[in-house]
């Protein structure tokens, strides 16, 4: 296990709710990730892997018009579960990478379990994702999840880099409102607290942004003409987690051993049994 954080970095994560860690992965590793996913998407969406028409408007995503760049490059959901495709073993390997294990163990102060992978292409001129909180979807109890957002391209404000609202790591899970579908491909939006500070996190390819599952975050549209803003995203929960949304059925230890976590019972965070969308964010 490597990539252990300093005491200052851990304190900064506790203070802000998020922490960018620079150059966790090398240029050859990033090229491997980028090239494998781009080859997988060479002919557009992949059945059973890409977010498809059957998932839309059920899981908080807006419909894609034929002219929408995301209609050819929708996000890929849980690629680590697809051992039969090139992206499967690759996603599993990076999701359980020792470099991430060391960082997550320091941030969580206990053993992390990997529960989700996603790949976002975000091509030029595509919409962003409205502000949201990840634990609205994962419904981790007790506590919350932690995301590891791996930049596959340089990401900044122009190409729709990720934005975090500082000091919202202890902010209660909010019931989303309707988003602006001209700006966001997802339908829900959480309003940041009054007076809070939104920070655009500029990342270089190979950097990883870690953030607490209650942190309000999102991204603006990719306004560039030629730049993708690809990212490989993983979610983790503490080993002490006792319940989690039923849509996350493969919690793995970093040893590769599959664990069991009971599905969250009772009403969702907004008062109904099924108000948490089925497609995770």
Buried (B, 14 or more C-beta within 10 A) or exposed (E): EEBEBEEEBBEBBEEBBBBBBEEBBEEEBBEBBBEBBBEBBEEEBBEEBBBBEEBBEEBBBBEBEEEBBBBBBBBBBBBBBBEEBBBBBBBBEBBBBEBBBBBBBBBBEEBBBBBBBBBBBBBBBBBBBBBBBBBBBBBBBEBBBBBBBBBBBBBBEBBBBBBBBBBBBEBEBBEBEEBEEEBBBBBBBBEBEEEBEEBBBBBBBBBBBBBBBBBBBBBBBBBBEEBBBBBBBBBBBBBEBEBBBBBBBBBBBBEEEEBEBEEBEEEBBEEEEEEBBEBBB
